[in-house]
Amino acid sequence: MMQKLRTNSDWSASTPMLPAKGPRRLALYRALRGLIESGQMKPGDKLPTTRDIAGRFGISRGAAVAAYEMLVADGFAEARVGAGTYVAEAVPLLPLAPEPQVIEAREAQAPLPGALGCSTADETTLRIFRMLMNRHLTQPSARHFHYNDPAGSLALRVEVAAYLKAARGVACEPDQVIMTAGTQQGLDLAVRALLKPGDPVWIEDPCYAAARELFEGTGLCVTPVPVDGEGIDVSSGIAARPEAKAVYVTPSHQYPLGVTLSMARRLALIDWARGAGAYIIEDDYDSEFRFAGPPLSALQGIDGEGRVIYLGTFSKTLLPGFRFGYLVVPRALRERVLTIRRLTDRFPSTLAEDALTEFLRDGHFSAHIKRARKRVKAARDALVAALRSDRLTVTVPEQGLHLVAELDGAEDDCALVAQARAVGFGVKALSPLYAGPTDRRGLVIGFSGFEPEVLAQAARRFVAGL
Ligand SMILES: Cc1ncc(COP(=O)(O)O)c(C=O)c1O
């Protein structure tokens, strides 16, 4: 039953409705303030008790008390000791902030088979991680209880440096390694340490969208440089923008086309960088997944003059949710990068670092990569077999976790993406990854994170509708 309220002005006939969503105290504050500002509640009127008003609006007493405190704090009401709360004699003229928008929080949608960036971690890997994380939670190191090195733990950097020397030919010592929250943070740190808005940089064309967006968003002057069968065309870059201050490249496995930067181009790129005093930002995101023959060594190992900033990630090898990657920087840049890192997110998660250190040190990582490589190769083969269609030209990649199914230049790859998704195949269009108009059309398709048969079924459903 509606309660009888003790107020001087009768505003009960126009009792406002509170919006269904959002904090109750704010909603009541806004409703009462509206009554006061519109004159329906007059200066000197006594407000109902918080118990009365809470019952009337069906909210908690605490919310009503908080709303009254806000009215008093903003000068719309006065609390008189022992007598209650009254509308202020002089109501202030304050602009009311716009109604807060209640945005429905939505979980990211689960990726469909064929989506890029899905983890290769299997049950064995997860079980070992569970055990390592549990151990570090049960016997926590003193490190977790205070602030740490912005470069990441020395023990982990020792492991990463040893791995990079042995597996990728990267010439580095642990002091050059900086642990990051994935490649994306590494790129951001590199850009902020090396460049300023307006600086000219080269990117590959087509390019990894997250890198291009970062460069453009930071105000860099981006020159897209064409990629052909040998990787980035260094002479085109020199012809277009010889004075560029940096270049972003994916030499092991160009994203998205999948070509490997040839040795001649590697040497040409390093030569230009030395002459121009430019930096090469080398994103070596998926080189661990090589299915035939040895990989070419990283550019960083060929350079020898401190012109390369090398980026790697555990997103591809382990899982993106782990948010671990690394930068290898020339010594001259180390302090600059670390200062920026300290001022942004201070240092990496020490708990996760300790688990990862043991995972690397005890040989679990190399065993995991061997298992993952085998599974991913089986998924690649199943996908390739399922993609048989006159309309698709598939080059079987010898490396990485995705392939490109090329289409005729007259096809609409964006429309085909929608068609694929409708049958549960989560592919990406190639043409939007180019900086401008292109006659290249294709579908970029991932083959990690799903069982071969699940992936093949999704691909077959798509091909059947072509
Ligand atoms: C070219 C490229 N670099 C790096 C990454 C990994 O990014 P991160 O380490 O920030 O997860 C990806 C992921 O899709 C990628 O495609």
The ligand as a MOL file (V3000), in Angstrom:
LIG
                    3D

  0  0  0     0  0            999 V3000
M  V30 BEGIN CTAB
M  V30 COUNTS 16 16 0 0 0
M  V30 BEGIN ATOM
M  V30 1 C 50.8940 -9.9980 -37.2460 0
M  V30 2 C 50.5560 -10.2780 -35.8230 0
M  V30 3 N 51.4050 -9.8970 -34.8610 0
M  V30 4 C 51.1580 -10.1500 -33.5610 0
M  V30 5 C 50.0080 -10.7890 -33.1650 0
M  V30 6 C 49.8100 -11.0890 -31.7030 0
M  V30 7 O 49.3770 -10.0090 -30.9600 0
M  V30 8 P 49.4290 -10.0510 -29.3700 0
M  V30 9 O 50.7640 -10.6030 -28.9790 0
M  V30 10 O 49.2650 -8.6290 -28.9690 0
M  V30 11 O 48.3320 -10.9390 -28.8970 0
M  V30 12 C 49.0830 -11.1780 -34.1150 0
M  V30 13 C 47.8150 -11.8020 -33.6910 0
M  V30 14 O 46.9040 -12.0490 -34.4250 0
M  V30 15 C 49.3670 -10.9370 -35.4740 0
M  V30 16 O 48.5190 -11.3350 -36.4380 0
M  V30 END ATOM
M  V30 BEGIN BOND
M  V30 1 1 1 2
M  V30 2 1 2 3
M  V30 3 2 2 15
M  V30 4 2 3 4
M  V30 5 1 4 5
M  V30 6 1 5 6
M  V30 7 2 5 12
M  V30 8 1 6 7
M  V30 9 1 7 8
M  V30 10 2 8 9
M  V30 11 1 8 10
M  V30 12 1 8 11
M  V30 13 1 12 13
M  V30 14 1 12 15
M  V30 15 2 13 14
M  V30 16 1 15 16
M  V30 END BOND
M  V30 END CTAB
M  END
